[in-house]
């Protein structure tokens, strides 16, 4: 039976999912609320949605069945818990939360309420992750023992624009958000294929030297001056993976901002900005075309009116040959997609889970495994690389 949903936060990222929720046959009405009412009104008008609600508090008092959080990244944890406790299913943009306590509160709220919680991690459906997941399933890697995940998104390629849009006059205070507290694009791409979890971590950060007031401890609301960081994780069952979270990097983030490598005893996979390779002892096979997401929108499409030019490439991708579109609703056939084809699958996962009462892919327990390692890694970096244990809430029930 179709359910209603309220979108919280009508910023640059919300529009793509507002359209998908409106198109999905499993959703009835879509409402919007934002701290800036005019943004909510513009989104409703642009996508033909049901209407606006004046505040998050008012939304929780309505009869909407679910909420989708597209607010500032450090606000997700408390908002998700409030929504769950108010009887709403929750779809949350990344990250899940910014502390162990917030992650634990979400897991506990899901256990107690029985409601659906899902974190919309795009890397779970990154073509490289999907491909590695398939090769692990068919035994192609042999024993997987090492992986790498990079989220190499330079501040000059979109983030300055995004923080100015969302932060107003005091945007520099939040543009210093610690890279390792936004870890799910890199960690999720690794663990979305390799079904294990991190058990310990050692991380190092690089203090910023731009001198423009961003990543400045005196300005930062997070007291953060690290713009680049690297973390090495130990995993359950043996092995390790490394992630890079880079915000000052000479790299074409607009071409591919997340990239991955996997190494096993029988085969390996490596990815760069424009190419991807499968390798084993017999040689190398270029699998780039199999993982390439075809464009689904022109960069000047009206649907992208609220998206800054530097971020538009993330929103115009279709799906790649490696993606299985057979499970998606036909209404998505010509809908805009994004982040290398992931948006359609994430929206459908959430809607299906709510309607079927099933456990979504990136449920609260998986979301914690994608998020908590980065939280601990940031602590490790502040301690000069001290190796720290990574807590784990276990597998999702059932």
C-alpha positions in Angstrom: 0.0 0.0 0.0 1.5 3.4 -1.0 2.8 5.5 1.9 3.3 9.3 2.3 6.7 10.8 3.0 8.0 14.2 4.2 11.3 15.5 2.9 13.3 17.4 5.5 15.7 19.9 3.9 15.1 21.2 0.3 18.7 21.8 -0.6 20.7 20.8 -3.7 20.6 17.0 -3.0 16.9 16.7 -2.1 15.4 17.4 -5.6 16.7 14.2 -7.2 15.1 12.0 -4.6 11.9 14.1 -4.4 11.3 13.3 -8.0 12.0 9.6 -7.5 9.7 9.4 -4.5 7.0 11.1 -6.5 7.4 8.8 -9.4 7.6 5.6 -7.3 4.2 3.6 -7.3 4.9 2.7 -3.7 4.6 6.3 -2.6 1.5 8.4 -2.4 2.1 12.0 -1.3 5.4 13.9 -0.9 5.6 16.9 1.4 8.6 19.2 2.1 9.9 21.3 5.0 12.9 23.5 5.2 14.3 26.1 7.5 14.0 28.5 4.5 10.4 28.2 3.5 11.0 29.6 0.0 13.3 26.6 -0.8 10.5 24.2 0.2 8.0 26.1 -1.9 10.3 26.0 -4.9 10.9 22.3 -4.6 7.2 21.6 -4.3 6.5 23.7 -7.4 9.3 22.2 -9.4 8.4 18.6 -8.8 4.6 18.9 -8.4 4.6 17.6 -4.8 1.8 17.6 -2.3 2.8 20.7 -0.3 5.0 22.3 2.3 5.0 21.9 6.1 6.3 24.8 8.2 8.8 22.9 10.4 10.2 19.5 11.3 8.3 19.5 14.5 5.0 20.1 12.7 5.9 17.3 10.2 6.3 14.8 13.0 2.8 15.7 14.2 1.2 15.0 10.8 0.1 11.6 9.6 3.0 11.2 7.1 4.3 7.7 7.3 8.0 8.4 6.6 10.6 11.2 6.6 13.6 11.6 4.3 16.5 13.6 5.9 18.5 15.8 3.6 19.7 18.3 6.2 23.3 19.2 7.2 25.4 16.2 7.7 26.0 16.6 11.4 22.2 16.8 12.2 21.1 13.4 10.9 21.5 11.3 14.0 19.2 13.3 16.4 16.7 14.0 13.7 16.5 10.3 12.8 15.9 9.3 16.4 13.2 11.9 16.9 11.4 10.8 13.7 11.6 7.1 14.7 10.3 7.8 18.1 7.4 9.8 16.5 6.4 6.7 14.6 8.0 7.6 11.2 10.1 5.4 8.9 13.4 7.1 8.1 15.5 7.5 5.0 18.7 9.5 5.8 21.3 11.0 3.7 24.9 10.2 4.8 26.4 10.0 7.3 24.3 8.1 9.7 25.6 10.2 12.6 28.7 11.9 14.0 29.2 9.9 17.3 29.0 6.4 18.7 26.2 7.5 21.0 24.1 8.8 18.1 24.6 5.6 16.1 23.7 3.5 19.1 20.5 5.6 19.7 19.4 5.0 16.1 20.0 1.2 16.3 18.1 1.1 19.6 15.2 3.1 18.3 14.9 0.8 15.3 14.9 -2.2 17.5 12.3 -0.8 19.8 9.9 0.6 17.2 10.3 -2.0 14.5 10.3 0.8 11.9 12.4 1.0 8.8 15.6 3.0 8.9 17.9 3.2 5.8 21.0 5.3 5.1 21.2 6.3 1.4 24.9 5.4 0.8 25.5 5.9 -2.9 28.7 3.8 -2.9 26.6 0.7 -2.1 25.5 0.8 -5.7 28.6 2.3 -7.2 29.3 0.2 -10.3 32.7 -0.8 -9.0 31.2 -2.0 -5.7 28.5 -3.9 -7.6 31.1 -5.5 -9.8 33.3 -6.5 -6.8 30.3 -7.9 -5.0 29.6 -10.1 -8.0 33.2 -11.3 -8.3 33.3 -12.1 -4.6 30.1 -14.1 -4.9 31.4 -16.1 -7.9 34.8 -16.7 -6.1 36.8 -14.7 -8.6 39.0 -13.1 -6.0 39.7 -16.3 -4.1 40.3 -15.2 -0.5 39.9 -11.4 -0.4 42.5 -9.9 2.0 42.9 -6.2 1.2 40.9 -3.4 -0.3 41.1 0.4 -0.8 38.4 3.0 -1.0 39.0 6.7 -1.9 36.6 9.6 -1.7 38.8 12.2 -3.4 36.5 15.3 -3.7 38.5 18.5 -3.9 36.9 21.5 -2.2 37.3 23.6 -5.3 35.2 21.2 -7.3 31.8 21.7 -5.7 32.2 21.8 -2.0 32.8 25.5 -1.7 29.7 26.1 -3.6 27.7 23.6 -1.6 28.8 25.0 1.8 28.0 28.6 0.7 24.6 27.5 -0.4 23.8 25.7 2.8 25.7 27.7 5.3 24.9 31.3 4.6 27.2 34.1 5.8 28.9 31.8 8.3 29.6 29.0 5.9 33.3 28.7 6.7 32.4 27.5 10.2 30.9 24.3 8.7 33.0 23.9 5.6 35.7 22.6 7.9 33.7 19.5 8.5 36.3 16.7 9.3 36.8 14.5 6.3 36.8 11.2 8.4 33.4 12.1 9.7 32.1 11.8 6.2 33.5 8.3 5.6 30.7 6.4 4.1 31.4 6.9 0.4 34.8 5.3 0.8 34.0 2.7 3.5 30.6 1.9 2.1 32.1 1.1 -1.3 34.5 -1.4 0.3 32.2 -3.0 2.8 29.3 -2.9 0.4 31.2 -5.6 -1.6 33.3 -7.3 1.1 30.8 -8.6 3.7 32.9 -8.0 6.8 33.4 -5.1 9.3 36.2 -3.0 10.7 37.6 -4.0 14.1 40.4 -1.5 14.6 41.9 1.5 12.9 44.9 3.7 12.8 44.6 7.1 10.9 46.7 10.1 10.1 45.5 13.6 9.1 47.1 16.4 7.2 46.6 20.0 8.5 45.4 22.4 5.9 47.7 25.1 4.5 45.4 27.1 2.2 44.9 29.9 4.8 41.5 31.0 3.6 39.6 30.5 6.8 38.4 27.0 5.9 39.9 24.1 7.9 41.0 26.7 10.4 40.7 25.6 14.1 39.8 29.2 15.2 36.9 29.4 12.7 35.7 25.8 12.6 32.7 24.8 14.7 34.3 21.4 14.8 37.8 22.7 15.9 39.1 21.0 12.8 42.1 21.9 10.6 42.5 18.5 8.8 41.6 18.6 5.1 43.1 15.3 4.1 43.2 12.0 6.1 44.1 8.4 5.6 42.9 5.4 7.6 44.0 1.8 7.8 41.4 -0.7 9.1 41.7 -4.2 10.4 38.6 -6.4 9.5 36.9 -9.3 11.1 38.1 -12.6 9.6 41.5 -11.4 8.7 42.6 -8.7 6.3 42.6 -5.0 6.0 41.4 -2.0 4.0 42.6 1.5 3.6 40.5 4.6 2.9 41.5 8.1 1.8 39.3 11.2 2.5 40.9 14.0 0.6 39.5 17.6 0.3 42.7 19.2 -1.1 43.8 17.0 -4.0 44.9 17.5 -7.6 42.4 15.0 -9.0 39.3 15.3 -11.4 36.6 14.7 -8.8 33.9 15.7 -11.3 34.8 12.6 -13.4 34.9 10.1 -10.5 34.9 11.1 -6.9 34.8 7.6 -5.4 37.2 4.8 -6.6 38.1 1.4 -5.3 40.6 -1.5 -5.4 40.3 -5.1 -4.2 43.0 -7.7 -3.9 42.5 -11.5 -3.4 44.5 -14.6 -3.7 43.2 -15.4 -7.2 42.2 -12.0 -8.7 42.3 -8.3 -8.2 40.4 -5.2 -9.3 41.7 -1.6 -9.7 40.1 1.6 -10.6 41.3 5.1 -11.6 39.4 8.2 -12.7 38.6 6.9 -16.2 39.5 3.2 -16.3 38.8 0.0 -14.4 40.7 -3.3 -14.7 40.2 -6.9 -13.6 43.5 -8.8 -13.2 44.6 -12.3 -12.4 47.7 -14.4 -13.1 46.8 -14.8 -16.7 46.6 -11.1 -17.5 44.6 -7.9 -17.4 41.1 -7.2 -18.7 39.7 -3.7 -19.2 36.2 -3.6 -17.7 35.7 0.1 -17.9 32.7 0.1 -20.3 31.0 -2.5 -18.1 31.1 0.0 -15.2 30.5 3.2 -17.0 27.2 5.0 -16.2 25.7 6.5 -19.3 24.3 10.1 -19.0 20.6 10.3 -18.1 20.3 14.1 -18.1 22.0 17.0 -20.0 23.9 19.3 -17.7 21.5 22.2 -18.5 18.4 20.2 -17.7 15.8 22.3 -15.7 15.8 19.6 -13.0 19.3 20.8 -12.0 18.3 24.4 -11.5 19.1 24.2 -7.7 22.4 22.4 -8.2 25.6 24.3 -8.4 27.5 23.9 -11.7 30.4 22.2 -10.0 28.2 19.5 -8.6 26.1 18.8 -11.7 28.1 15.9 -13.0 27.2 13.9 -9.8 23.5 14.2 -10.8 23.4 13.4 -14.5 24.6 9.8 -14.6 22.3 7.0 -15.7 23.0 3.3 -14.9 25.9 1.2 -16.0 25.7 -2.3 -17.7 26.7 -3.9 -14.4 23.5 -2.6 -12.8 20.4 -4.8 -12.9 17.5 -2.5 -13.6 15.0 -5.3 -13.9 13.9 -4.8 -10.3 13.2 -1.1 -10.6 9.7 0.4 -11.3 9.1 1.2 -14.9 8.3 4.8 -13.8 12.1 5.2 -13.2 13.0 4.3 -16.8 13.6 7.9 -18.0 14.0 9.6 -14.5 17.1 11.5 -13.6 19.7 9.4 -11.7 22.9 10.3 -10.0 26.2 9.3 -8.4 27.1 6.6 -11.0 23.6 5.2 -11.2 22.9 4.7 -7.5 19.9 7.0 -6.8 17.3 4.8 -8.5 18.3 1.7 -6.4 18.5 3.6 -3.1 15.0 5.1 -3.5 13.5 1.8 -4.5 15.3 -0.1 -1.7 13.7 2.2 0.9 10.2 2.2 -0.6 10.2 -1.5 -1.0 11.4 -2.1 2.6 8.7 0.1 4.0 5.9 -1.4 1.9 7.1 -5.0 2.4 8.2 -4.7 6.0 11.6 -6.1 4.9 15.0 -5.1 6.0 16.6 -2.6 3.6 20.1 -3.0 2.2 21.8 -0.2 4.2 19.8 -0.7 7.4 20.8 0.7 10.7 23.3 -2.0 11.5 25.0 -1.8 8.1 24.9 2.0 8.2 26.7 1.9 11.5 29.4 -0.3 9.9 29.8 2.3 7.2 29.9 5.2 9.6 31.4 4.3 13.0 34.8 3.3 11.6 35.3 6.9 10.3 34.2 8.4 13.6 36.9 6.3 15.4 39.4 7.0 12.7 39.0 10.7 13.2 39.7 10.2 16.9 42.8 8.1 15.9 44.1 10.9 13.7 43.7 13.4 16.5 45.8 11.1 18.6 48.6 10.9 16.1 47.6 7.6 14.6 47.0 5.6 17.8 45.4 2.2 16.9 41.9 2.2 18.3 39.1 -0.5 18.5 36.1 0.0 16.3 32.8 -0.9 18.0 30.2 -3.1 16.2 26.5 -3.5 16.7 26.4 -6.9 14.9 24.2 -8.0 12.0 20.7 -6.8 11.5 18.1 -9.1 13.3 16.6 -11.8 11.2 
